[in-house]
Amino acid sequence: MLAPVDWQPHAPLEPLHLDWLAKAGVEVAMLRLDLIDPLISGNKWFKLTEHLAAARQAGAEGLISLGGAHSNHLHALAAAGKRFGFPTVGLLRGHPVQTPTVSDLQAFGMELHWLGYGGYRARHAADFWDSWRQRYPHLHGVPEGGGGLKGARGCAVLLHQVREQLPALGWDDYHGWWLAAGTGTTLAGLVLAEAGRRPVYGALAVPADHGVAPLVAAILEEGGAPGLAFELIEACRGGFAKVDPALQGFIALNEQQSGVPLEPLYTGKALLALQEQVGAGRFAPGTRLVFVHTGGLQGRRGFAPAQ
């Protein structure tokens, strides 16, 4: 049986100093999930906590999940398995390719299966997990990206971590959250935690037809809170993993100004979308936002830096 994992990292909340924010009079504090651990980084650990608890309750020995060749989720899962001593299996999109992430998964001891593209698209089919349960009856299945209600509930603790640190910033309150949305799980967790008190804005790192909105709505309904509001803002810039020179230049400039490392798939796109909204006058001077840095810096090894 999977041993208990009693590890709840604490993410620092830091003021984000950027010229375009200061000019607009908008204050942003960044929740630095990228700093919680060098390997089990970002929001991925928080999304895994409830899945780990469910696996232990079910008597499982380890976890099996899905992702791509640059997957932050699989990277964190494999690293956790190596550190805490439980087996992991990864079901990967596409055909075998040796990326830095894949090399890490292998080094961490994760067993890999490449599903092709058609096989990976079938992951939502009702019978998808049947053959894998037969092959690995001792493992607990985790949805892509650590998603679902369990993943969302694991992220709800972020609200408490922010509230505890507000006095150190000199803030008595804040007006909303801003973060990248891939599966929408972390966003759904924050919406559940806020229970309508403050808005949660998700910058879509994937095209709208990936179904993030209905996924979030389904989590909220399952969590007993249907109808809670959230807002998704288009930020994918032409598709998931689409990285253009303007985005790369924005990341380079804002990294230099703020000292905060960014990656181009999630946090970089989310920050650029925030700049666009601030520039359009979306937020009045004096607005205070919490920006969630969701980590994923390991994934940027597959992208060339801006020239």
Phi and psi in degrees as GROMACS dihedral restraints (atoms count N, CA, C in turn):
[ dihedral_restraints ]
;  ai    aj    ak    al  type     phi  dphi    fc
    3     4     5     6     1   -60.9    20    10
    4     5     6     7     1   127.0    20    10
    6     7     8     9     1   -72.7    20    10
    7     8     9    10     1   152.9    20    10
    9    10    11    12     1   -60.2    20    10
   10    11    12    13     1   140.4    20    10
   12    13    14    15     1  -115.3    20    10
   13    14    15    16     1   101.2    20    10
   15    16    17    18     1  -100.5    20    10
   16    17    18    19     1    79.7    20    10
   18    19    20    21     1  -143.3    20    10
   19    20    21    22     1   109.6    20    10
   21    22    23    24     1  -122.6    20    10
   22    23    24    25     1    94.5    20    10
   24    25    26    27     1   -69.0    20    10
   25    26    27    28     1   158.0    20    10
   27    28    29    30     1  -115.9    20    10
   28    29    30    31     1   126.0    20    10
   30    31    32    33     1   -97.4    20    10
   31    32    33    34     1   128.8    20    10
   33    34    35    36     1   -72.4    20    10
   34    35    36    37     1   146.5    20    10
   36    37    38    39     1  -107.5    20    10
   37    38    39    40     1   119.1    20    10
   39    40    41    42     1  -127.2    20    10
   40    41    42    43     1   144.1    20    10
   42    43    44    45     1   -65.7    20    10
   43    44    45    46     1   140.7    20    10
   45    46    47    48     1  -102.6    20    10
   46    47    48    49     1   116.3    20    10
   48    49    50    51     1  -102.5    20    10
   49    50    51    52     1   106.4    20    10
   51    52    53    54     1  -138.3    20    10
   52    53    54    55     1   142.8    20    10
   54    55    56    57     1   -58.8    20    10
   55    56    57    58     1   -41.8    20    10
   57    58    59    60     1   -70.6    20    10
   58    59    60    61     1   -26.2    20    10
   60    61    62    63     1   -73.3    20    10
   61    62    63    64     1   -45.1    20    10
   63    64    65    66     1   -61.6    20    10
   64    65    66    67     1   -40.6    20    10
   66    67    68    69     1   -61.7    20    10
   67    68    69    70     1   -36.3    20    10
   69    70    71    72     1   -86.6    20    10
   70    71    72    73     1    -8.2    20    10
   72    73    74    75     1    72.2    20    10
   73    74    75    76     1    22.8    20    10
   75    76    77    78     1  -101.5    20    10
   76    77    78    79     1   130.3    20    10
   78    79    80    81     1  -100.3    20    10
   79    80    81    82     1   134.9    20    10
   81    82    83    84     1  -130.3    20    10
   82    83    84    85     1   130.5    20    10
   84    85    86    87     1  -110.4    20    10
   85    86    87    88     1   132.1    20    10
   87    88    89    90     1  -101.9    20    10
   88    89    90    91     1   125.8    20    10
   90    91    92    93     1   -85.1    20    10
   91    92    93    94     1   109.1    20    10
   93    94    95    96     1   -87.0    20    10
   94    95    96    97     1    75.3    20    10
   96    97    98    99     1   -68.0    20    10
   97    98    99   100     1   -17.4    20    10
   99   100   101   102     1   -67.4    20    10
  100   101   102   103     1   -16.0    20    10
  102   103   104   105     1   -98.3    20    10
  103   104   105   106     1    -0.1    20    10
  105   106   107   108     1   -70.6    20    10
  106   107   108   109     1   -28.0    20    10
  108   109   110   111     1  -167.9    20    10
  109   110   111   112     1   144.8    20    10
  111   112   113   114     1   -68.8    20    10
  112   113   114   115     1   -22.7    20    10
  114   115   116   117     1  -118.3    20    10
  115   116   117   118     1   -47.1    20    10
  117   118   119   120     1   -91.8    20    10
  118   119   120   121     1    76.5    20    10
  120   121   122   123     1  -104.9    20    10
  121   122   123   124     1   161.2    20    10
  123   124   125   126     1    72.2    20    10
  124   125   126   127     1  -156.2    20    10
  126   127   128   129     1   -75.8    20    10
  127   128   129   130     1    -8.6    20    10
  129   130   131   132     1   -64.3    20    10
  130   131   132   133     1   -39.6    20    10
  132   133   134   135     1   -64.5    20    10
  133   134   135   136     1   -42.7    20    10
  135   136   137   138     1   -62.1    20    10
  136   137   138   139     1   -37.5    20    10
  138   139   140   141     1   -69.9    20    10
  139   140   141   142     1   -24.6    20    10
  141   142   143   144     1   -82.6    20    10
  142   143   144   145     1   -21.7    20    10
  144   145   146   147     1   -58.6    20    10
  145   146   147   148     1   -46.5    20    10
  147   148   149   150     1   -71.5    20    10
  148   149   150   151     1   -30.9    20    10
  150   151   152   153     1   -66.8    20    10
  151   152   153   154     1   -39.8    20    10
  153   154   155   156     1   -63.1    20    10
  154   155   156   157     1   -41.7    20    10
  156   157   158   159     1   -63.1    20    10
  157   158   159   160     1   -41.4    20    10
  159   160   161   162     1   -66.6    20    10
  160   161   162   163     1   -37.8    20    10
  162   163   164   165     1   -63.6    20    10
  163   164   165   166     1   -42.4    20    10
  165   166   167   168     1   -65.5    20    10
  166   167   168   169     1   -42.2    20    10
  168   169   170   171     1   -63.1    20    10
  169   170   171   172     1   -32.9    20    10
  171   172   173   174     1   -81.9    20    10
  172   173   174   175     1    -3.4    20    10
  174   175   176   177     1    79.2    20    10
  175   176   177   178     1    17.8    20    10
  177   178   179   180     1   -74.4    20    10
  178   179   180   181     1   158.7    20    10
  180   181   182   183     1   -98.4    20    10
  181   182   183   184     1   -20.5    20    10
  183   184   185   186     1  -167.6    20    10
  184   185   186   187     1  -164.5    20    10
  186   187   188   189     1  -129.8    20    10
  187   188   189   190     1   148.8    20    10
  189   190   191   192     1  -128.9    20    10
  190   191   192   193     1   135.3    20    10
  192   193   194   195     1  -152.6    20    10
  193   194   195   196     1  -175.8    20    10
  195   196   197   198     1  -125.2    20    10
  196   197   198   199     1   157.7    20    10
  198   199   200   201     1   173.0    20    10
  199   200   201   202     1   179.9    20    10
  201   202   203   204     1   -98.1    20    10
  202   203   204   205     1  -174.2    20    10
  204   205   206   207     1   -73.2    20    10
  205   206   207   208     1    -8.9    20    10
  207   208   209   210     1  -120.4    20    10
  208   209   210   211     1    18.3    20    10
  210   211   212   213     1   -62.6    20    10
  211   212   213   214     1   120.0    20    10
  213   214   215   216     1   -67.7    20    10
  214   215   216   217     1   -35.2    20    10
  216   217   218   219     1   -62.8    20    10
  217   218   219   220     1   -51.7    20    10
  219   220   221   222     1   -64.1    20    10
  220   221   222   223     1   -34.9    20    10
  222   223   224   225     1   -62.8    20    10
  223   224   225   226     1   -46.3    20    10
  225   226   227   228     1   -67.1    20    10
  226   227   228   229     1   -39.2    20    10
  228   229   230   231     1   -64.1    20    10
  229   230   231   232     1   -46.0    20    10
  231   232   233   234     1   -64.3    20    10
  232   233   234   235     1   -41.0    20    10
  234   235   236   237     1   -64.9    20    10
  235   236   237   238     1   -39.2    20    10
  237   238   239   240     1   -65.7    20    10
  238   239   240   241     1   -41.1    20    10
  240   241   242   243     1   -60.4    20    10
  241   242   243   244     1   -42.4    20    10
  243   244   245   246     1   -66.5    20    10
  244   245   246   247     1   -43.3    20    10
  246   247   248   249     1   -69.4    20    10
  247   248   249   250     1   -42.1    20    10
  249   250   251   252     1  -101.1    20    10
  250   251   252   253     1     2.7    20    10
  252   253   254   255     1    78.3    20    10
  253   254   255   256     1    40.6    20    10
  255   256   257   258     1  -128.7    20    10
  256   257   258   259     1   149.0    20    10
  258   259   260   261     1   -72.8    20    10
  259   260   261   262     1   149.1    20    10
  261   262   263   264     1  -135.0    20    10
  262   263   264   265     1   146.7    20    10
  264   265   266   267     1  -130.7    20    10
  265   266   267   268     1   135.5    20    10
  267   268   269   270     1  -116.1    20    10
  268   269   270   271     1   131.2    20    10
  270   271   272   273     1  -103.9    20    10
  271   272   273   274     1   113.7    20    10
  273   274   275   276     1  -106.2    20    10
  274   275   276   277     1   145.1    20    10
  276   277   278   279     1   -74.3    20    10
  277   278   279   280     1   135.7    20    10
  279   280   281   282     1    89.0    20    10
  280   281   282   283     1  -155.5    20    10
  282   283   284   285     1  -114.2    20    10
  283   284   285   286     1   160.1    20    10
  285   286   287   288     1   -52.7    20    10
  286   287   288   289     1   129.0    20    10
  288   289   290   291     1  -147.9    20    10
  289   290   291   292     1   144.6    20    10
  291   292   293   294     1  -101.9    20    10
  292   293   294   295     1    92.0    20    10
  294   295   296   297     1   -97.6    20    10
  295   296   297   298     1   166.2    20    10
  297   298   299   300     1   -56.3    20    10
  298   299   300   301     1   -36.7    20    10
  300   301   302   303     1   -65.1    20    10
  301   302   303   304     1   -46.4    20    10
  303   304   305   306     1   -61.3    20    10
  304   305   306   307     1   -40.5    20    10
  306   307   308   309     1   -59.7    20    10
  307   308   309   310     1   -39.9    20    10
  309   310   311   312     1   -65.6    20    10
  310   311   312   313     1   -43.4    20    10
  312   313   314   315     1   -56.7    20    10
  313   314   315   316     1   -43.5    20    10
  315   316   317   318     1   -66.0    20    10
  316   317   318   319     1   -41.6    20    10
  318   319   320   321     1   -64.9    20    10
  319   320   321   322     1   -32.3    20    10
  321   322   323   324     1   -79.1    20    10
  322   323   324   325     1    -7.6    20    10
  324   325   326   327     1    92.9    20    10
  325   326   327   328     1    12.1    20    10
  327   328   329   330     1   -74.3    20    10
  328   329   330   331     1   133.5    20    10
  330   331   332   333     1   -83.2    20    10
  331   332   333   334     1   129.2    20    10
  333   334   335   336     1  -112.1    20    10
  334   335   336   337     1   142.2    20    10
  336   337   338   339     1  -131.8    20    10
  337   338   339   340     1   126.3    20    10
  339   340   341   342     1   -95.2    20    10
  340   341   342   343     1   124.7    20    10
  342   343   344   345     1   -95.9    20    10
  343   344   345   346     1    -4.1    20    10
  345   346   347   348     1    72.5    20    10
  346   347   348   349     1  -175.3    20    10
  348   349   350   351     1   -89.0    20    10
  349   350   351   352     1   -40.0    20    10
  351   352   353   354     1   -65.5    20    10
  352   353   354   355     1   -42.2    20    10
  354   355   356   357     1   -63.3    20    10
  355   356   357   358     1   -34.8    20    10
  357   358   359   360     1   -74.0    20    10
  358   359   360   361     1   -35.3    20    10
  360   361   362   363     1   -63.1    20    10
  361   362   363   364     1   -23.2    20    10
  363   364   365   366     1   -78.9    20    10
  364   365   366   367     1     3.8    20    10
  366   367   368   369     1   -63.8    20    10
  367   368   369   370     1   -19.2    20    10
  369   370   371   372     1   -92.1    20    10
  370   371   372   373     1    -4.4    20    10
  372   373   374   375     1   -65.8    20    10
  373   374   375   376     1   148.8    20    10
  375   376   377   378     1   -61.5    20    10
  376   377   378   379     1   -31.0    20    10
  378   379   380   381     1  -102.0    20    10
  379   380   381   382     1    11.9    20    10
  381   382   383   384     1   -56.2    20    10
  382   383   384   385     1   -44.7    20    10
  384   385   386   387     1   -80.0    20    10
  385   386   387   388     1    -9.5    20    10
  387   388   389   390     1   -57.5    20    10
  388   389   390   391     1   -51.0    20    10
  390   391   392   393     1   -67.9    20    10
  391   392   393   394     1   -33.1    20    10
  393   394   395   396     1   -72.8    20    10
  394   395   396   397     1   -33.9    20    10
  396   397   398   399     1   -65.6    20    10
  397   398   399   400     1   -37.5    20    10
  399   400   401   402     1   -66.2    20    10
  400   401   402   403     1   -38.7    20    10
  402   403   404   405     1   -75.9    20    10
  403   404   405   406     1   -36.0    20    10
  405   406   407   408     1  -127.1    20    10
  406   407   408   409     1    66.5    20    10
  408   409   410   411     1   -64.7    20    10
  409   410   411   412     1   -16.6    20    10
  411   412   413   414     1   -91.0    20    10
  412   413   414   415     1     1.0    20    10
  414   415   416   417     1  -111.6    20    10
  415   416   417   418     1   151.4    20    10
  417   418   419   420     1  -101.7    20    10
  418   419   420   421     1   128.1    20    10
  420   421   422   423     1   -78.4    20    10
  421   422   423   424     1   135.7    20    10
  423   424   425   426     1  -120.4    20    10
  424   425   426   427     1   131.0    20    10
  426   427   428   429     1   -60.1    20    10
  427   428   429   430     1   161.8    20    10
  429   430   431   432     1   -51.6    20    10
  430   431   432   433     1   130.9    20    10
  432   433   434   435     1    72.3    20    10
  433   434   435   436     1     9.7    20    10
  435   436   437   438     1    70.3    20    10
  436   437   438   439     1    29.3    20    10
  438   439   440   441     1   -76.8    20    10
  439   440   441   442     1  -167.5    20    10
  441   442   443   444     1    84.9    20    10
  442   443   444   445     1  -179.0    20    10
  444   445   446   447     1   -62.9    20    10
  445   446   447   448     1   -37.9    20    10
  447   448   449   450     1   -61.0    20    10
  448   449   450   451     1   -45.0    20    10
  450   451   452   453     1   -62.3    20    10
  451   452   453   454     1   -40.2    20    10
  453   454   455   456     1   -65.1    20    10
  454   455   456   457     1   -44.5    20    10
  456   457   458   459     1   -63.2    20    10
  457   458   459   460     1   -32.3    20    10
  459   460   461   462     1   -65.4    20    10
  460   461   462   463     1   -24.9    20    10
  462   463   464   465     1   -87.6    20    10
  463   464   465   466     1   -11.7    20    10
  465   466   467   468     1   -62.2    20    10
  466   467   468   469     1   -25.9    20    10
  468   469   470   471     1   -63.3    20    10
  469   470   471   472     1   -20.5    20    10
  471   472   473   474     1   -60.9    20    10
  472   473   474   475     1   -32.5    20    10
  474   475   476   477     1   -59.3    20    10
  475   476   477   478     1   -44.0    20    10
  477   478   479   480     1   -69.2    20    10
  478   479   480   481     1   -36.7    20    10
  480   481   482   483     1   -64.5    20    10
  481   482   483   484     1   -36.0    20    10
  483   484   485   486     1   -68.9    20    10
  484   485   486   487     1   -48.1    20    10
  486   487   488   489     1   -58.7    20    10
  487   488   489   490     1   -38.4    20    10
  489   490   491   492     1   -63.6    20    10
  490   491   492   493     1   -26.7    20    10
  492   493   494   495     1  -101.6    20    10
  493   494   495   496     1    -3.9    20    10
  495   496   497   498     1   -57.9    20    10
  496   497   498   499     1   -43.6    20    10
  498   499   500   501     1   -58.2    20    10
  499   500   501   502     1   -35.2    20    10
  501   502   503   504     1   -65.7    20    10
  502   503   504   505     1   -24.9    20    10
  504   505   506   507     1   -85.7    20    10
  505   506   507   508     1   -11.5    20    10
  507   508   509   510     1    80.8    20    10
  508   509   510   511     1    17.0    20    10
  510   511   512   513     1   -97.8    20    10
  511   512   513   514     1   138.3    20    10
  513   514   515   516     1   -97.2    20    10
  514   515   516   517     1   -14.8    20    10
  516   517   518   519     1  -167.5    20    10
  517   518   519   520     1   178.8    20    10
  519   520   521   522     1  -143.8    20    10
  520   521   522   523     1   167.7    20    10
  522   523   524   525     1  -110.1    20    10
  523   524   525   526     1    -5.0    20    10
  525   526   527   528     1   167.5    20    10
  526   527   528   529     1   173.7    20    10
  528   529   530   531     1  -113.3    20    10
  529   530   531   532     1   149.7    20    10
  531   532   533   534     1  -136.8    20    10
  532   533   534   535     1   129.3    20    10
  534   535   536   537     1  -158.8    20    10
  535   536   537   538     1   160.9    20    10
  537   538   539   540     1   -72.9    20    10
  538   539   540   541     1   148.2    20    10
  540   541   542   543     1  -123.9    20    10
  541   542   543   544     1   120.6    20    10
  543   544   545   546     1  -108.3    20    10
  544   545   546   547     1   -66.9    20    10
  546   547   548   549     1   -93.9    20    10
  547   548   549   550     1   -16.0    20    10
  549   550   551   552     1    85.6    20    10
  550   551   552   553     1     6.5    20    10
  552   553   554   555     1   -69.0    20    10
  553   554   555   556     1   -48.3    20    10
  555   556   557   558     1   -63.2    20    10
  556   557   558   559     1   -41.8    20    10
  558   559   560   561     1   -58.2    20    10
  559   560   561   562     1   -46.4    20    10
  561   562   563   564     1   -61.5    20    10
  562   563   564   565     1   -37.9    20    10
  564   565   566   567     1   -63.3    20    10
  565   566   567   568     1   -39.7    20    10
  567   568   569   570     1   -71.1    20    10
  568   569   570   571     1   -37.4    20    10
  570   571   572   573     1   -61.7    20    10
  571   572   573   574     1   -43.7    20    10
  573   574   575   576     1   -62.9    20    10
  574   575   576   577     1   -43.0    20    10
  576   577   578   579     1   -66.5    20    10
  577   578   579   580     1   -39.6    20    10
  579   580   581   582     1   -73.9    20    10
  580   581   582   583     1   -29.2    20    10
  582   583   584   585     1    52.5    20    10
  583   584   585   586     1    38.8    20    10
  585   586   587   588     1    89.1    20    10
  586   587   588   589     1    -1.2    20    10
  588   589   590   591     1   -71.7    20    10
  589   590   591   592     1   -40.4    20    10
  591   592   593   594     1  -137.3    20    10
  592   593   594   595     1   148.9    20    10
  594   595   596   597     1   -72.3    20    10
  595   596   597   598     1   151.8    20    10
  597   598   599   600     1  -123.6    20    10
  598   599   600   601     1   120.8    20    10
  600   601   602   603     1  -106.4    20    10
  601   602   603   604     1   128.5    20    10
  603   604   605   606     1  -113.1    20    10
  604   605   606   607     1   120.7    20    10
  606   607   608   609     1   -86.1    20    10
  607   608   609   610     1   111.6    20    10
  609   610   611   612     1   -68.2    20    10
  610   611   612   613     1   114.2    20    10
  612   613   614   615     1   -86.9    20    10
  613   614   615   616     1    -3.2    20    10
  615   616   617   618     1  -127.3    20    10
  616   617   618   619     1   159.2    20    10
  618   619   620   621     1   -61.5    20    10
  619   620   621   622     1   154.0    20    10
  621   622   623   624     1   -60.4    20    10
  622   623   624   625     1   -28.9    20    10
  624   625   626   627     1   -74.4    20    10
  625   626   627   628     1     0.1    20    10
  627   628   629   630     1   -74.7    20    10
  628   629   630   631     1    -8.4    20    10
  630   631   632   633     1    79.6    20    10
  631   632   633   634     1    30.6    20    10
  633   634   635   636     1   -64.0    20    10
  634   635   636   637     1   -43.1    20    10
  636   637   638   639     1   -58.1    20    10
  637   638   639   640     1   -50.0    20    10
  639   640   641   642     1   -66.4    20    10
  640   641   642   643     1   -30.2    20    10
  642   643   644   645     1   -64.6    20    10
  643   644   645   646     1   -44.8    20    10
  645   646   647   648     1   -63.4    20    10
  646   647   648   649     1   -45.0    20    10
  648   649   650   651     1   -60.1    20    10
  649   650   651   652     1   -38.7    20    10
  651   652   653   654     1   -66.0    20    10
  652   653   654   655     1   -39.7    20    10
  654   655   656   657     1   -63.9    20    10
  655   656   657   658     1   -43.8    20    10
  657   658   659   660     1   -63.2    20    10
  658   659   660   661     1   -40.3    20    10
  660   661   662   663     1   -66.0    20    10
  661   662   663   664     1   -44.7    20    10
  663   664   665   666     1   -63.4    20    10
  664   665   666   667     1   -32.6    20    10
  666   667   668   669     1   -81.0    20    10
  667   668   669   670     1     5.8    20    10
  669   670   671   672     1    79.6    20    10
  670   671   672   673     1    20.0    20    10
  672   673   674   675     1  -134.3    20    10
  673   674   675   676     1    54.1    20    10
  675   676   677   678     1   -65.8    20    10
  676   677   678   679     1   145.2    20    10
  678   679   680   681     1    92.1    20    10
  679   680   681   682     1    -8.2    20    10
  681   682   683   684     1   -63.5    20    10
  682   683   684   685     1   138.0    20    10
  684   685   686   687     1   -82.4    20    10
  685   686   687   688     1   147.2    20    10
  687   688   689   690     1  -152.7    20    10
  688   689   690   691     1   162.1    20    10
  690   691   692   693     1  -130.9    20    10
  691   692   693   694     1   132.8    20    10
  693   694   695   696     1  -109.1    20    10
  694   695   696   697     1   133.5    20    10
  696   697   698   699     1  -116.7    20    10
  697   698   699   700     1   130.2    20    10
  699   700   701   702     1   -63.0    20    10
  700   701   702   703     1   125.8    20    10
  702   703   704   705     1  -145.2    20    10
  703   704   705   706     1     7.1    20    10
  705   706   707   708     1   -78.3    20    10
  706   707   708   709     1   -15.0    20    10
  708   709   710   711     1    58.1    20    10
  709   710   711   712     1    45.2    20    10
  711   712   713   714     1   103.7    20    10
  712   713   714   715     1    -5.0    20    10
  714   715   716   717     1   146.6    20    10
  715   716   717   718     1   161.4    20    10
  717   718   719   720     1   -62.4    20    10
  718   719   720   721     1   136.8    20    10
  720   721   722   723     1    69.6    20    10
  721   722   723   724     1    10.7    20    10
  723   724   725   726     1   -79.8    20    10
  724   725   726   727     1   120.2    20    10
  726   727   728   729     1  -126.1    20    10
  727   728   729   730     1   118.3    20    10
  729   730   731   732     1  -111.1    20    10
  730   731   732   733     1   164.7    20    10
  732   733   734   735     1   -58.7    20    10
  733   734   735   736     1   -34.9    20    10
  735   736   737   738     1   -64.3    20    10
  736   737   738   739     1   -41.3    20    10
  738   739   740   741     1   -65.1    20    10
  739   740   741   742     1   -44.5    20    10
  741   742   743   744     1   -61.7    20    10
  742   743   744   745     1   -41.8    20    10
  744   745   746   747     1   -65.7    20    10
  745   746   747   748     1   -40.2    20    10
  747   748   749   750     1   -60.7    20    10
  748   749   750   751     1   -45.1    20    10
  750   751   752   753     1   -61.7    20    10
  751   752   753   754     1   -46.0    20    10
  753   754   755   756     1   -60.7    20    10
  754   755   756   757     1   -44.7    20    10
  756   757   758   759     1   -66.5    20    10
  757   758   759   760     1   -44.0    20    10
  759   760   761   762     1   -75.2    20    10
  760   761   762   763     1   -28.9    20    10
  762   763   764   765     1   -64.1    20    10
  763   764   765   766     1   -42.6    20    10
  765   766   767   768     1   -63.9    20    10
  766   767   768   769     1   -42.3    20    10
  768   769   770   771     1   -70.5    20    10
  769   770   771   772     1   -43.4    20    10
  771   772   773   774     1   -94.6    20    10
  772   773   774   775     1   -23.9    20    10
  774   775   776   777     1    77.2    20    10
  775   776   777   778     1     9.2    20    10
  777   778   779   780     1  -101.4    20    10
  778   779   780   781     1   123.4    20    10
  780   781   782   783     1   -71.4    20    10
  781   782   783   784     1   138.6    20    10
  783   784   785   786     1  -124.8    20    10
  784   785   786   787     1   160.7    20    10
  786   787   788   789     1  -125.5    20    10
  787   788   789   790     1   157.2    20    10
  789   790   791   792     1   -83.8    20    10
  790   791   792   793     1   -10.1    20    10
  792   793   794   795     1   -90.1    20    10
  793   794   795   796     1   -33.8    20    10
  795   796   797   798     1  -125.1    20    10
  796   797   798   799     1   -73.5    20    10
  798   799   800   801     1   -66.2    20    10
  799   800   801   802     1   -38.9    20    10
  801   802   803   804     1   -62.3    20    10
  802   803   804   805     1   -44.6    20    10
  804   805   806   807     1   -66.3    20    10
  805   806   807   808     1   -38.7    20    10
  807   808   809   810     1   -65.0    20    10
  808   809   810   811     1   -39.5    20    10
  810   811   812   813     1   -69.4    20    10
  811   812   813   814     1   -38.6    20    10
  813   814   815   816     1   -64.3    20    10
  814   815   816   817     1   -40.4    20    10
  816   817   818   819     1   -63.3    20    10
  817   818   819   820     1   -36.5    20    10
  819   820   821   822     1   -66.0    20    10
  820   821   822   823     1   -42.1    20    10
  822   823   824   825     1   -59.0    20    10
  823   824   825   826     1   -40.9    20    10
  825   826   827   828     1   -64.0    20    10
  826   827   828   829     1   -42.1    20    10
  828   829   830   831     1   -69.3    20    10
  829   830   831   832     1   -39.5    20    10
  831   832   833   834     1   -64.5    20    10
  832   833   834   835     1   -44.0    20    10
  834   835   836   837     1   -63.1    20    10
  835   836   837   838     1   -28.7    20    10
  837   838   839   840     1   -83.7    20    10
  838   839   840   841     1     1.7    20    10
  840   841   842   843     1    81.3    20    10
  841   842   843   844     1    20.7    20    10
  843   844   845   846     1   -63.1    20    10
  844   845   846   847     1   -35.8    20    10
  846   847   848   849     1  -116.1    20    10
  847   848   849   850     1   129.6    20    10
  849   850   851   852     1   -71.7    20    10
  850   851   852   853     1   153.0    20    10
  852   853   854   855     1   -54.4    20    10
  853   854   855   856     1   139.2    20    10
  855   856   857   858     1    96.2    20    10
  856   857   858   859     1    -9.4    20    10
  858   859   860   861     1   -65.8    20    10
  859   860   861   862     1   138.1    20    10
  861   862   863   864     1  -118.6    20    10
  862   863   864   865     1   122.6    20    10
  864   865   866   867     1  -121.3    20    10
  865   866   867   868     1   146.2    20    10
  867   868   869   870     1  -100.7    20    10
  868   869   870   871     1   117.9    20    10
  870   871   872   873     1  -101.1    20    10
  871   872   873   874     1   125.2    20    10
  873   874   875   876     1   -93.1    20    10
  874   875   876   877     1   114.9    20    10
  876   877   878   879     1   -82.5    20    10
  877   878   879   880     1   107.2    20    10
  879   880   881   882     1   -84.7    20    10
  880   881   882   883     1    11.0    20    10
  882   883   884   885     1    81.4    20    10
  883   884   885   886     1  -138.3    20    10
  885   886   887   888     1    75.2    20    10
  886   887   888   889     1    17.5    20    10
  888   889   890   891     1   -66.9    20    10
  889   890   891   892     1   -25.3    20    10
  891   892   893   894     1   -61.9    20    10
  892   893   894   895     1   -30.3    20    10
  894   895   896   897     1   -70.1    20    10
  895   896   897   898     1   -19.0    20    10
  897   898   899   900     1   -75.6    20    10
  898   899   900   901     1    -6.7    20    10
  900   901   902   903     1   -62.7    20    10
  901   902   903   904     1   -20.1    20    10
  903   904   905   906     1   -87.6    20    10
  904   905   906   907     1     4.2    20    10
  906   907   908   909     1  -122.0    20    10
  907   908   909   910     1   139.4    20    10
  909   910   911   912     1   -72.8    20    10
  910   911   912   913     1   143.1    20    10
  912   913   914   915     1   -68.9    20    10
  913   914   915   916     1   160.4    20    10
  915   916   917   918     1   -63.8    20    10
  916   917   918   919     1   143.0    20    10
